[in-house]
Amino acid sequence: MIFYIYCFLGWCFESTVVSVQQRHAVNRGFLRGPMLPIYGFGATMLLHISLPLHDRPIALFLWSMIAATIFEYLVGWLMETMFKVKYWDYSEHRFQFQGRICLQSSICWGFMGLILARFIHPPIETLVIWLPQLTLILVCVALTAMFASDVAVSVRTALDLAKVLEELDKLRQQGEELREQLSETAMVKLTNLSYRVDEARGELNERLDDAMEKATDAKEEILARLDEVRARFDERAEGLKRTRKSLLRGNPTARSAQYDDVLQKLKKHVQTKKRG
């Protein structure tokens, strides 16, 4: 029960902060429901560390900071490895490492350990102990069922989003290759013509017309293929399921080392559609 309470409190805290930063309501986190598991696991871990050190504030602060920072890094690495997306990113912060952890966040974790042990946890512990045992069991069973279902759907959604990003990245690469072909086609034709100008003045006009016609045809073909790639990209982005769009909106700072170009375009597309 304590784990679920801190999952909910973490969601309230993160959603409030991010909503203020983004200037619109944001359902923060990886799950669809009002829970952030990293806060539930983090708080439970901090409690095991902080409660024995309750009367030693400096040690409590340092151990909370170290343990939570390691935990945050491992969770960030695992999620990025599995889903190809970095669901939080500290790259723009000073004293950060790989965008997964930063000094500012680590210091906050240290203070959180202090505040948790001395102020937040005592009333929560009193509440949980006060609840009748049968009520506690029933509530925990219901929350566990909802939590497990949410995790299953969210993991599947995140894996599907990784596949979508891979598909869109391939379309982006095709578009870049077509643009390069378009540029190379024009340059090759002009270069070949320049070499033959002094060799055959009499044949120049005929060859020029022929070359220009072929270049025009090649250009139109490449442009048509480029339009097709763009249309497929837009269609794929437009066809995102509601759960995937919700996942993107809930993580506005998400980045991807492998597919960041298409991820940012996809996030911009989703936000534009929502405002529209």
LINQUI-V462678 format. One record per backbone hydrogen bond with DSSP energy under -0.5 kcal/mol. CO is the residue of the C=O (numbers start at 1). NH is the residue of the N-H. If there is no record, write none. Layout:
CO&NH  CO&NH
This chain:
1&5  2&6  3&7  4&8  5&9  6&10  7&11  7&36  8&12  9&13  10&14  11&15  12&16  13&17  14&18  15&19  16&20  17&21  18&22  19&23  19&24  26&28  33&35  35&31  36&39  36&40  37&41  38&42  39&43  40&44  41&45  42&46  43&47  44&48  45&49  46&50  47&51  49&53  50&53  51&54  53&56  56&60  57&61  58&62  59&63  60&64  61&65  62&66  63&67  64&68  65&69  66&70  67&71  68&72  69&73  70&74  71&75  72&76  73&77  74&78  75&79  76&80  77&81  78&82  79&83  79&85  80&84  85&87  86&255  90&93  94&103  95&103  97&100  97&101  99&90  101&97  102&106  103&107  104&108  105&109  106&110  107&111  108&112  109&113  110&114  111&115  112&116  113&117  114&118  115&119  115&120  116&121  119&123  120&124  121&125  122&126  123&127  124&128  125&129  126&130  127&131  132&136  133&137  134&138  135&139  136&140  137&141  138&142  139&143  140&144  141&145  142&146  143&147  144&148  145&149  146&150  147&151  148&152  149&153  150&154  151&155  152&156  153&157  154&158  155&159  156&160  157&161  158&162  159&163  160&164  161&165  162&166  163&167  164&168  165&169  166&170  167&171  168&172  169&173  170&174  171&175  172&176  173&177  174&178  175&179  176&180  177&181  178&182  179&183  180&184  181&185  182&186  183&187  184&188  185&189  186&190  187&191  188&192  189&193  190&194  191&195  192&196  193&197  194&197  196&200  200&204  201&204  201&205  203&207  204&208  205&209  206&210  207&211  208&212  209&213  210&214  211&215  212&216  213&217  214&218  215&219  216&220  217&221  218&222  219&223  220&224  221&225  222&226  223&227  224&228  225&229  226&230  227&231  228&232  229&233  230&234  231&235  232&236  233&237  234&238  235&239  237&240  241&245  242&246  243&247  244&248  245&249  246&250  248&251  249&252  250&29  251&254  255&86  256&260  259&263  260&264  261&265  262&266  263&267  264&268  265&269  266&270  267&271  268&272  269&273  270&274  271&275  272&276
